Amino acid sequence: MIYTDTRDKTVKCDFRTAVMNGMNSATGGLYIPTSYPKLSADFLNKTIEPAFCDVAFNMAKPYVEGEIPDADLNHIIQDAYPFISKVAPIDQVTYILELSHGPTCAFKDFGARFMARVMSYFNRTENDRLHILVATSGDTGSAVGSAFLGVEGLDVTILYPEGKISPLQEKQLSTFTGNVRALKVKGTFDDCQKLVKTAFTDKELRKKFRLSSANSINISRLLPQSFYYMYSAMAVKNRCLHDSKIENPAIITIVPSGNFGNLTSGLIAREMGAPITGFMAATNANHTIPDWIATGSYNARSSVETYANAMDVGAPSNYERIAAMYSLEEVRHLFASYWLDNEGIIDAIKECNRKTGYIIDPHGAVAWKAWNDIRSGALATLAQGCKGDYTKPGLTANLPDWADAVINGKAVGIVLETADPAKFGATVSKAIGREPPMPSRLEAVMHLPDHAIPMENSYEQFKDWLIANL
Ligand SMILES: *Cc1c(COP(=O)(O)O)cnc(C)c1O
């Protein structure tokens, strides 16, 4: 596969270069594949439930062709995914796609674990270890740290703002040992990010060490997220014959979004033939993308804090990829968009639990509520010409091509649940009056010893530490 760049179509590189560079520092653009090969009709039309790793292998293959042989790719996938995504029906036309069954209980495990193994694979031919530096405001750091733990040839240093993340998140970061360690910085998330960025531009440091990043813009995190879209859409297409008795329903995938990496992965899966009719982009009060879809102008802004804090992104990086793949008009045909404020998030968790018995986390709750609203008349109102006010929470004024299917009861929804509710116990408890059950792997972390290294918000101290310890 040849990869290009969102800002300069004359750029051409291989997968290895795209993965190891992360982003194209020459243009500031993001890497994207030059094509999205469709899976064979034979594969797509299977009437038996697909195996997750089978889907993953077939989808990854064209993107690594000529660079990672089949046997090695298969090994990477088997090693990355000892867990899978689960498709759980909660009513006749609604499926929750649970993406929280990985080690850190959030969907980022899918992307980070694949990326770690691919980087290790490409690093085998190098003499030196590769040092990954990550600044985190919470969830990304634990997914990345856990994904790289014990992976050959790689070290990870995570910087987090001491006292500014939840106690559970801090435990998930501070208890790593071996090739992954955490520095608790006396500062904010922005300070952590600045320390990392300064290190990347420090020529002396770069001469001494091979440094790399592991953030969500890396193409090797985006591609594997497309696996579960394909897997769930194929599974739902088969199951809905029994569940809803709707013939050939429209399949709508509802994605709780922040940086829009997850949703971009969904677009890749659809390009490759996943039976997904359309998407809903669902956000919290950081509604830059819903506003873009409603008004046609894209205005990045500072983020605001919400209960669904892993989606607190005001300037979503992957807007650039979406805009490189589709025109605004195409986006409007394919997407409905929706957003909720904090009060709406609490109500959504409560309502989902009351109506279905399911305990959903604050991120998934935004998606569930979006689906619930369009089934209960929000799209019909829009179709009748009532545009509403996009600056208020709810469905944004855009009528996608698939609106009639929903209005006429000929659609099923796949709601992405991106984290285990126990990771956001306080918010969930505010909504339903009790804490969700704690998965044993999260419980276990709470009892591990803390190894985080204290660090002043000082580049000199950080650099000295790197030189002494890498
Ligand atoms: C990161 C994250 C999101 C947002 O995903 P994007 O790819 O940034 O849109 C949603 N939910 C949870 C729980 C997350 O950790």
The ligand as an SDF file (V2000), in Angstrom:
LIG
                    3D

 15 15  0  0  0  0  0  0  0  0999 V2000
  -10.6840    8.4220   23.3490 C   0  0  0  0  0  0  0  0  0  0  0  0
  -12.0740    8.1080   23.7310 C   0  0  0  0  0  0  0  0  0  0  0  0
  -13.1850    8.5320   22.9640 C   0  0  0  0  0  0  0  0  0  0  0  0
  -13.0250    9.4120   21.7380 C   0  0  0  0  0  0  0  0  0  0  0  0
  -12.4600    8.7320   20.6420 O   0  0  0  0  0  0  0  0  0  0  0  0
  -11.8770    9.5780   19.4180 P   0  0  0  0  0  0  0  0  0  0  0  0
  -11.2320    8.5910   18.5340 O   0  0  0  0  0  0  0  0  0  0  0  0
  -10.9080   10.5500   20.0130 O   0  0  0  0  0  0  0  0  0  0  0  0
  -13.0360   10.2620   18.7890 O   0  0  0  0  0  0  0  0  0  0  0  0
  -14.4560    8.1610   23.3510 C   0  0  0  0  0  0  0  0  0  0  0  0
  -14.6450    7.4140   24.4640 N   0  0  0  0  0  0  0  0  0  0  0  0
  -13.6200    6.9940   25.2340 C   0  0  0  0  0  0  0  0  0  0  0  0
  -13.9130    6.2120   26.4540 C   0  0  0  0  0  0  0  0  0  0  0  0
  -12.3010    7.3040   24.8970 C   0  0  0  0  0  0  0  0  0  0  0  0
  -11.2900    6.8930   25.6770 O   0  0  0  0  0  0  0  0  0  0  0  0
  1  2  1  0
  2  3  1  0
  2 14  2  0
  3  4  1  0
  3 10  2  0
  4  5  1  0
  5  6  1  0
  6  7  2  0
  6  8  1  0
  6  9  1  0
 10 11  1  0
 11 12  2  0
 12 13  1  0
 12 14  1  0
 14 15  1  0
M  END
$$$$
